[in-house]
Amino acid sequence: MTTPRPSSEPRIVSFGRRLTELAAARPDATVITLAKQDGSEDTLTYAELEAWSNRAARLFASKGLGPTSMLCIGIYNSLEHYAAAYGAWKLGACTLPLSPRMPDIEFQGITGLVENKLVIADRPHSSGDDAHLRKADITALRHATTDASALPDITAHPGKAIGSGGSTGRSKIIVDPKPWARAVGDTLLGANVGMRPGQVQLVAGPLYHNSPFSWSHYGIFDEHHIVVMERYDAALAMDLIERHRIQFGFLAPTMMMRIVRLPDVDKRDFSSIESIFVTAAPCPPWLKHRWIELTAPEKVMEAFGSSEAAGACLIRGDEWLQHPGSVGKPAGAELRILDDSFNDVPQGEVGEIFFRPACHPEPTYYYIGSPPTKTTPDGFISVGDMGYLDPEGYLFLSDRRVDLIIRGGANIYPAEVEAALTEHADIADAAVVGIPHDELGKTVHAIVEPRPGARIDEPALRAWMKQRLTSYKLPESYEFMAQLPRDQSGKIRRSQLARERENLKVA
C-alpha cells in the first residue's frame, strides 16, 4: 500500500519575496512597533518596510553586496536593523548581526574573517571606506525619493550567520547553510514552542542574539505584529505585554528574573500570553515555578540547543512539573550521552551531550575561523555541554565540560550554584568559576551582579547559601560586578571570567 501524495506541494518562498507579497496583500497593516526607551513608539507598515528595504538593497548593491557576500549589522535594536536585513536578503546576501557594544578588537576579529562584506556600524573608520556604512545612512533611506520598486526575487543561500566573539579565545562565525526561505503556511517550525501565524510577538532581547533575530523574522514571515524593544527594561516589557496584548515571545532567564521581581507583578495582566519561549541559558527551577504561577504551566516552553542547530530538546511547563529541572526530550534529532571514547554512558550518569539532526548527513552549520566541533564517526555532534538522562529519556543539564570545577576530586557544576545565587532577591545574575588552589585543585568563586540599587551583605549571603547547597559546592570567595560580560548568544562568558582570575588567591 502506498501513501497518497498531497494534492499540492508547499509553496516555498524567500524571506525577501514573502515581504513583497505581504506588502501587496496588507500594505497598511503594522508589522513592527519599536518601543523606545523614552516610552514613545514608532511603527512600520508592510508597505513601508518593503519600500525601505528595497532602497537599502539598491544602496548595498552599489557598495558591492550580493549573493556571495555578507552584511554585518552592528547596530542596536531599531527599525533600521530590519530594513537592512531585508535589504541584504533581497540581494541574496547573508546577514551577520553583531553587538554594537563589542570592543573594537573583538568586532574587527569577527568581521575580519569575512572577505566580501559590507558593515553597518557606528564605529570609527577610515574616510571613504566603501565597506562601511553608519546607521544614519540607513535612516536617510526611510523617506527618500530613490527607487523603491520591487527587485528580482533571489533566495539568500546562506542567509544567516551568528558571530562568536571569542569567549574561548578565538573569534568565529557560525553559518546556517540552508536557503533563507520557508514554506508559506508551514506551522511546524513554531508549533513546538507555541508560535502560530498572526500573533503579537514581543522582541525583548538584542537582535545580535540568535533567538530574538531569528524568531522575530520568522514572525514577520508568519504575519506577526512584532513589538521590538529598543533596550530591555523589565517594567517597560510588562507594560508592553499589557498594552499590546502580547501572545508570544522569547525571554532569556535573566529577563524573566527582572519581570518577576517587579514590585506589583502579581497584579499585572499576563492573560494574553499564549507562550513564553525560554532559552539561551539554564532556567533556574525557582524561576520556572514563578512564571508558571503567573501564566499557566502550558504557557511556559523551554528549549535547549545551540547556534549550530545540531539538535534541540523541548519541554512545556506542565511536562516540566512532572520532571522538574529537565530540559525535555529531543525534537527532530537523536540524542546520546557519551564518554570521551564516544561510548554511551549508563543512564543517570553525566556525560557529553551529542545530537544527530534529522537532516543528517546534510550539515546544519559550518564555521568561519574555527575547525568543526567534535563529531562522532556516525554523525553525532557535540558543542561541549554535559548532562544525563532519566529513566524516561528526559535530559538534565550539568554544565559545559570546560566550565566544570573539580574541587578536591568532587565535580561541581557552576549552573547549580548560579541557580541558587539567582534565587536571592537582590541578585540580578551570577557567574561561578573555579580558581586555582594548591591543595584542592580549584575552589568555587562567585561573581555576583546585584540588582540596581541593591546592597548585598556578603556574610548574610554566605549564610543564605548554606541553606541551599551542600558544603563543598558553596562559593569560598565572592566578588561583585556591576554587569557580567556576555557573548553573542547572550551567555555569560565564564571562560573569560575564569582566565581573568587565574592568579586570584583566596585567603
C-alpha positions as CSV (number, residue, x, y, z in Angstrom):
1,M,0.0,0.0,0.0
2,T,1.4,3.4,-1.0
3,T,0.8,6.6,0.9
4,P,-1.2,9.1,-1.2
5,R,0.8,12.2,-2.2
6,P,-0.6,15.6,-1.2
7,S,-2.6,17.4,-3.8
8,S,-0.1,20.2,-3.9
9,E,3.5,20.8,-2.8
10,P,4.1,23.5,-0.2
11,R,5.0,26.9,-1.7
12,I,8.5,27.8,-0.6
13,V,9.4,31.5,-0.9
14,S,12.4,33.6,0.1
15,F,12.1,35.9,3.1
16,G,12.5,38.9,0.7
17,R,9.7,37.7,-1.6
18,R,7.5,37.0,1.4
19,L,7.8,40.6,2.5
20,T,6.9,41.8,-1.0
21,E,3.8,39.6,-1.1
22,L,2.6,40.7,2.3
23,A,3.2,44.4,1.4
24,A,0.9,43.9,-1.6
25,A,-1.7,42.0,0.4
26,R,-1.7,44.1,3.6
27,P,0.1,47.3,2.8
28,D,-1.3,49.4,5.7
29,A,-1.1,46.7,8.4
30,T,1.5,47.4,11.1
31,V,4.3,44.8,11.0
32,I,6.8,46.4,13.5
33,T,6.3,48.6,16.5
34,L,9.5,49.9,18.0
35,A,9.2,50.6,21.8
36,K,11.7,53.3,22.6
37,Q,13.5,53.8,25.9
38,D,11.7,57.1,26.5
39,G,8.3,55.3,26.3
40,S,7.4,56.5,22.8
41,E,6.7,54.2,19.9
42,D,7.5,54.2,16.2
43,T,5.7,51.9,13.7
44,L,6.2,50.4,10.2
45,T,3.6,49.0,7.9
46,Y,4.4,46.2,5.5
47,A,4.4,48.6,2.6
48,E,6.8,51.0,4.4
49,L,9.2,48.1,5.3
50,E,9.1,46.8,1.7
51,A,9.9,50.2,0.2
52,W,12.7,51.0,2.8
53,S,14.4,47.6,2.3
54,N,14.2,48.0,-1.5
55,R,16.0,51.3,-1.2
56,A,18.5,49.8,1.2
57,A,19.2,46.9,-1.2
58,R,20.0,49.3,-4.0
59,L,22.4,51.2,-1.8
60,F,24.0,47.9,-0.7
61,A,24.3,46.8,-4.3
62,S,26.1,50.0,-5.2
63,K,28.7,49.0,-2.5
64,G,29.2,45.6,-3.9
65,L,26.9,43.5,-1.7
66,G,25.5,40.4,-3.5
67,P,24.9,36.7,-3.2
68,T,28.4,35.8,-2.3
69,S,28.8,38.5,0.4
70,M,27.8,39.2,4.0
71,L,26.1,42.2,5.6
72,C,27.4,42.7,9.1
73,I,24.8,44.6,11.1
74,G,26.4,46.1,14.2
75,I,23.7,48.5,15.4
76,Y,21.2,48.4,18.3
77,N,17.6,47.3,18.0
78,S,15.9,49.6,15.6
79,L,13.6,49.8,12.6
80,E,16.9,50.3,10.6
81,H,18.0,46.8,11.7
82,Y,15.1,45.2,10.0
83,A,15.3,47.4,6.8
84,A,18.9,46.5,6.5
85,A,18.4,42.7,7.0
86,Y,15.6,42.6,4.3
87,G,17.7,44.8,2.0
88,A,20.5,42.2,2.2
89,W,18.2,39.2,1.6
90,K,16.7,40.9,-1.4
91,L,20.2,40.8,-2.9
92,G,20.8,37.2,-1.9
93,A,23.3,38.2,0.7
94,C,23.9,36.6,4.1
95,T,23.3,38.6,7.3
96,L,25.5,38.7,10.4
97,P,24.1,40.6,13.3
98,L,26.8,41.8,15.7
99,S,26.8,43.5,19.1
100,P,27.5,47.2,18.8
101,R,28.9,47.0,22.3
102,M,31.8,44.8,21.3
103,P,35.3,46.2,21.9
104,D,36.9,47.2,18.6
105,I,39.5,44.4,18.6
106,E,36.7,41.8,19.0
107,F,34.4,43.4,16.4
108,Q,37.3,43.6,13.9
109,G,38.3,40.0,14.8
110,I,34.9,38.7,13.6
111,T,34.3,41.0,10.6
112,G,38.0,40.4,9.6
113,L,37.0,36.7,9.0
114,V,34.8,37.7,6.1
115,E,36.5,38.8,2.9
116,N,33.5,40.1,0.9
117,K,31.4,42.1,3.3
118,L,29.6,45.4,4.0
119,V,29.5,46.6,7.6
120,I,26.8,48.8,9.2
121,A,28.1,50.2,12.5
122,D,28.6,53.5,14.3
123,R,32.3,53.0,14.8
124,P,35.4,55.0,13.7
125,H,36.5,54.0,10.2
126,S,38.7,55.4,7.5
127,S,37.3,58.1,5.3
128,G,35.9,56.8,2.1
129,D,35.7,53.2,3.2
130,D,33.2,51.7,0.8
131,A,32.8,48.6,3.0
132,H,31.4,50.6,5.9
133,L,28.1,52.4,6.5
134,R,26.5,54.0,9.5
135,K,23.0,53.7,10.9
136,A,22.3,57.2,9.7
137,D,22.9,56.0,6.1
138,I,20.0,53.6,6.5
139,T,17.8,56.1,8.4
140,A,18.1,58.5,5.4
141,L,16.6,55.9,3.1
142,R,13.3,55.7,5.0
143,H,11.6,58.6,3.4
144,A,14.0,59.1,0.4
145,T,12.7,59.5,-3.1
146,T,15.0,57.0,-4.6
147,D,13.7,53.9,-6.4
148,A,11.7,51.7,-4.0
149,S,10.2,49.3,-6.6
150,A,10.5,45.5,-6.1
151,L,13.7,43.7,-7.0
152,P,14.0,40.4,-8.8
153,D,13.4,37.5,-6.4
154,I,16.6,35.8,-5.2
155,T,17.0,33.4,-2.2
156,A,19.9,34.1,0.1
157,H,21.9,30.8,0.5
158,P,23.1,31.1,3.2
159,G,21.0,33.8,4.7
160,K,22.0,34.0,8.3
161,A,25.2,33.7,10.4
162,I,25.9,34.3,14.1
163,G,29.2,35.6,15.5
164,S,31.1,34.3,18.5
165,G,33.2,37.0,20.0
166,G,36.0,34.7,21.3
167,S,34.8,33.6,24.7
168,T,37.2,30.7,24.2
169,G,39.9,33.0,22.8
170,R,39.1,32.6,19.1
171,S,36.6,34.6,17.1
172,K,34.4,32.5,14.8
173,I,31.2,32.8,12.7
174,I,28.6,30.1,12.8
175,V,26.8,30.0,9.4
176,D,23.4,28.4,8.8
177,P,24.0,26.8,5.4
178,K,20.3,26.4,4.4
179,P,18.5,28.6,1.9
180,W,16.9,31.5,3.7
181,A,13.3,30.5,2.7
182,R,10.3,28.8,4.2
183,A,7.0,27.2,3.1
184,V,4.1,29.6,3.3
185,G,1.6,28.3,5.9
186,D,4.0,25.9,7.4
187,T,3.3,25.8,11.2
188,L,5.7,23.0,12.1
189,L,8.6,25.4,12.9
190,G,6.7,27.3,15.6
191,A,4.2,24.8,16.8
192,N,6.6,23.1,19.3
193,V,7.2,26.4,21.1
194,G,3.7,27.9,20.9
195,M,4.1,30.1,17.9
196,R,1.4,30.4,15.3
197,P,0.6,32.7,12.4
198,G,-0.9,36.1,13.2
199,Q,0.3,36.6,16.7
200,V,1.6,39.7,18.5
201,Q,5.2,38.9,19.4
202,L,7.4,40.6,21.9
203,V,11.1,41.0,20.9
204,A,12.7,41.9,24.1
205,G,16.3,40.7,23.5
206,P,19.0,42.3,21.4
207,L,18.9,41.4,17.7
208,Y,22.5,40.4,17.7
209,H,21.4,37.3,19.7
210,N,20.3,34.4,17.6
211,S,16.9,33.8,19.1
212,P,15.5,37.4,19.0
213,F,16.8,37.9,15.5
214,S,15.6,34.6,14.1
215,W,12.2,34.3,15.8
216,S,11.3,37.9,15.0
217,H,12.0,37.3,11.3
218,Y,10.1,34.0,11.4
219,G,7.3,36.0,12.9
220,I,7.3,38.6,10.1
221,F,7.1,35.7,7.7
222,D,4.0,34.4,9.6
223,E,2.3,37.8,9.6
224,H,3.1,38.7,13.2
225,H,2.9,42.2,14.6
226,I,6.3,42.3,16.3
227,V,6.8,44.7,19.2
228,V,10.6,45.3,19.4
229,M,12.2,46.9,22.5
230,E,15.0,49.4,21.7
231,R,16.6,48.3,25.0
232,Y,15.4,45.8,27.5
233,D,13.7,47.1,30.6
234,A,11.5,44.9,32.8
235,A,8.9,47.5,33.7
236,L,8.5,48.5,30.1
237,A,8.3,44.9,28.9
238,M,5.4,44.3,31.4
239,D,3.7,47.5,30.1
240,L,4.1,46.3,26.5
241,I,2.7,42.8,27.4
242,E,-0.5,44.5,28.7
243,R,-0.7,47.4,26.2
244,H,-0.2,45.3,23.0
245,R,-1.8,42.1,24.3
246,I,1.4,40.1,23.7
247,Q,0.8,36.5,22.7
248,F,4.3,35.0,22.1
249,G,7.8,36.0,22.8
250,F,11.3,34.8,23.6
251,L,12.8,35.7,27.1
252,A,16.2,34.7,28.5
253,P,16.1,33.7,32.2
254,T,17.7,37.0,33.2
255,M,14.9,38.9,31.6
256,M,12.4,36.7,33.3
257,M,14.0,37.3,36.7
258,R,13.7,41.0,36.3
259,I,10.0,40.8,35.5
260,V,9.1,38.6,38.4
261,R,10.9,41.0,40.7
262,L,8.7,43.9,39.7
263,P,7.0,45.1,42.9
264,D,3.5,44.8,41.5
265,V,4.0,41.7,39.3
266,D,1.2,39.7,41.0
267,K,-1.3,42.4,40.0
268,R,-0.2,42.6,36.3
269,D,-2.1,41.1,33.4
270,F,-0.5,38.1,31.7
271,S,-3.7,36.8,30.3
272,S,-2.9,37.5,26.6
273,I,0.2,35.3,26.6
274,E,-0.1,32.0,24.7
275,S,3.5,31.0,25.0
276,I,6.8,32.3,26.5
277,F,9.8,30.6,24.9
278,V,12.8,30.3,27.2
279,T,16.3,29.5,26.1
280,A,19.9,30.9,25.9
281,A,20.8,29.8,29.5
282,P,19.6,27.3,32.1
283,C,16.3,28.4,33.7
284,P,16.6,28.0,37.5
285,P,13.7,25.9,38.9
286,W,12.5,28.6,41.3
287,L,12.1,31.0,38.3
288,K,10.3,28.4,36.2
289,H,7.8,27.8,39.1
290,R,7.2,31.6,39.4
291,W,6.4,32.0,35.7
292,I,4.1,29.0,35.8
293,E,2.3,30.7,38.7
294,L,2.0,34.0,36.8
295,T,0.8,32.5,33.5
296,A,0.0,28.7,33.3
297,P,2.0,25.5,33.0
298,E,1.2,25.0,29.3
299,K,2.3,28.6,28.5
300,V,6.0,28.2,29.5
301,M,8.1,26.4,27.0
302,E,11.8,25.8,27.5
303,A,14.3,24.8,24.8
304,F,17.9,23.6,24.9
305,G,20.0,23.7,21.8
306,S,22.9,25.5,20.1
307,S,23.5,28.0,17.4
308,E,24.9,25.1,15.4
309,A,21.3,23.7,15.1
310,A,22.6,20.1,15.6
311,G,19.5,19.3,17.7
312,A,17.3,20.6,20.4
313,C,15.2,19.4,23.4
314,L,11.9,20.9,24.3
315,I,9.7,20.8,27.4
316,R,6.4,22.5,28.3
317,G,5.7,23.7,31.8
318,D,3.1,21.1,32.6
319,E,5.5,18.4,31.5
320,W,8.3,20.1,33.4
321,L,6.3,19.9,36.7
322,Q,6.5,16.1,36.3
323,H,10.2,16.2,35.5
324,P,11.4,19.4,37.4
325,G,14.8,20.6,36.3
326,S,14.7,18.8,32.9
327,V,15.1,20.5,29.5
328,G,13.0,17.8,27.9
329,K,13.3,15.3,25.2
330,P,14.9,15.7,21.7
331,A,12.7,17.2,19.0
332,G,13.7,16.5,15.4
333,A,17.0,14.9,16.4
334,E,18.6,11.9,18.1
335,L,20.3,12.3,21.4
336,R,23.1,10.3,23.1
337,I,25.2,10.8,26.2
338,L,28.8,9.7,25.5
339,D,32.1,9.4,27.3
340,D,35.5,10.6,26.0
341,S,35.7,7.5,23.8
342,F,32.3,8.0,22.2
343,N,30.7,5.2,24.2
344,D,27.3,5.6,25.7
345,V,27.4,6.2,29.5
346,P,25.0,4.4,31.8
347,Q,21.6,6.0,32.4
348,G,21.8,8.6,35.1
349,E,25.5,9.3,34.7
350,V,26.8,12.6,33.5
351,G,28.5,12.6,30.0
352,E,28.8,14.8,27.0
353,I,25.6,15.6,25.1
354,F,25.6,14.7,21.4
355,F,22.8,15.3,18.8
356,R,22.4,13.9,15.4
357,P,20.0,16.1,13.4
358,A,17.1,14.7,11.4
359,C,18.6,16.1,8.2
360,H,21.8,14.1,8.6
361,P,24.0,13.8,6.6
362,E,23.2,17.3,5.5
363,P,25.2,19.9,7.6
364,T,23.4,22.2,10.0
365,Y,26.3,24.6,10.3
366,Y,29.7,25.5,9.2
367,Y,32.3,27.7,11.0
368,I,34.3,30.5,9.6
369,G,37.5,30.9,11.6
370,S,37.4,27.6,13.5
371,P,37.5,23.9,12.8
372,P,34.3,21.9,13.1
373,T,33.1,20.9,16.5
374,K,33.5,17.4,17.9
375,T,31.6,14.8,15.8
376,T,31.3,11.0,16.1
377,P,32.0,8.8,13.1
378,D,28.3,8.2,12.6
379,G,27.4,12.0,12.7
380,F,26.5,12.9,16.3
381,I,27.6,16.4,17.1
382,S,28.6,18.0,20.4
383,V,29.1,21.6,21.4
384,G,30.6,20.7,24.8
385,D,27.5,20.6,27.1
386,M,27.3,17.9,29.8
387,G,24.2,16.2,31.1
388,Y,22.4,12.9,31.9
389,L,19.1,11.1,31.0
390,D,16.5,10.0,33.5
391,P,14.7,6.6,33.1
392,E,12.1,8.2,30.8
393,G,14.6,9.7,28.5
394,Y,14.4,13.3,29.8
395,L,17.6,15.3,29.6
396,F,19.0,17.1,32.6
397,L,21.9,19.6,32.1
398,S,25.0,19.6,34.2
399,D,27.2,22.2,32.5
400,R,29.8,22.8,29.8
401,R,32.8,20.5,30.1
402,V,35.2,23.5,30.0
403,D,33.3,25.1,33.0
404,L,33.3,22.0,35.3
405,I,35.0,22.8,38.6
406,I,36.9,19.8,40.2
407,R,37.4,20.6,43.9
408,G,39.4,18.0,45.7
409,G,38.2,15.3,43.4
410,A,34.5,16.4,43.6
411,N,32.7,17.7,40.5
412,I,30.9,21.0,40.8
413,Y,28.7,22.3,38.1
414,P,28.5,26.1,38.0
415,A,24.9,26.2,36.8
416,E,23.7,24.6,40.0
417,V,25.5,27.2,42.2
418,E,24.3,30.0,40.0
419,A,20.7,28.8,40.2
420,A,20.9,29.1,44.0
421,L,22.5,32.5,43.9
422,T,19.9,34.0,41.5
423,E,17.1,32.9,43.8
424,H,18.3,35.7,46.1
425,A,16.0,38.7,45.6
426,D,18.9,41.2,45.5
427,I,20.9,39.3,42.8
428,A,20.3,40.2,39.2
429,D,22.6,37.5,37.8
430,A,25.7,35.5,38.8
431,A,28.6,33.5,37.3
432,V,30.6,30.8,39.1
433,V,34.1,29.8,38.1
434,G,36.9,27.8,39.5
435,I,40.1,29.4,40.7
436,P,43.4,27.6,41.2
437,H,44.2,26.2,44.7
438,D,47.4,24.5,45.7
439,E,45.8,21.6,47.6
440,L,42.2,21.3,46.2
441,G,43.0,22.0,42.5
442,K,40.1,24.5,42.2
443,T,37.8,26.3,44.6
444,V,34.4,27.9,43.9
445,H,34.4,31.6,43.2
446,A,31.1,33.5,42.7
447,I,30.9,36.7,40.7
448,V,27.6,38.4,41.6
449,E,25.7,41.1,39.7
450,P,23.5,42.9,42.2
451,R,20.1,44.3,41.2
452,P,20.3,48.1,40.6
453,G,20.2,49.9,43.9
454,A,20.7,46.8,46.0
455,R,23.5,46.4,48.6
456,I,24.4,42.8,49.4
457,D,25.9,41.9,52.7
458,E,28.5,39.1,52.0
459,P,28.3,37.4,55.4
460,A,24.5,37.3,55.1
461,L,24.7,36.0,51.6
462,R,27.1,33.2,52.8
463,A,24.6,32.2,55.5
464,W,21.8,32.2,53.0
465,M,23.7,30.0,50.6
466,K,24.4,27.5,53.3
467,Q,20.7,26.8,53.5
468,R,20.6,25.8,49.8
469,L,23.8,23.8,48.9
470,T,26.0,21.1,50.4
471,S,29.2,22.5,51.9
472,Y,31.7,21.5,49.1
473,K,29.6,23.4,46.5
474,L,29.5,26.6,48.4
475,P,31.5,29.6,47.0
476,E,34.6,30.1,49.0
477,S,35.1,33.6,47.6
478,Y,32.8,36.3,46.3
479,E,33.2,39.4,44.2
480,F,30.6,41.9,43.0
481,M,30.4,43.3,39.4
482,A,28.0,45.9,38.0
483,Q,27.4,43.9,34.8
484,L,28.6,40.5,33.8
485,P,30.1,40.0,30.3
486,R,28.1,38.1,27.8
487,D,28.8,36.6,24.3
488,Q,26.8,37.0,21.1
489,S,24.3,34.4,22.1
490,G,23.6,36.1,25.5
491,K,25.5,33.5,27.5
492,I,27.8,34.6,30.4
493,R,31.4,34.4,29.4
494,R,32.6,32.0,32.2
495,S,35.8,31.1,30.3
496,Q,36.8,34.8,30.1
497,L,36.0,35.4,33.8
498,A,38.0,32.3,34.7
499,R,41.0,33.3,32.7
500,E,41.0,36.8,34.2
501,R,41.1,35.2,37.7
502,E,43.8,32.6,37.2
503,N,46.1,34.4,39.6
504,L,43.5,35.2,42.2
505,K,44.3,33.7,45.6
506,V,41.7,33.1,48.3
507,A,42.7,34.0,51.8
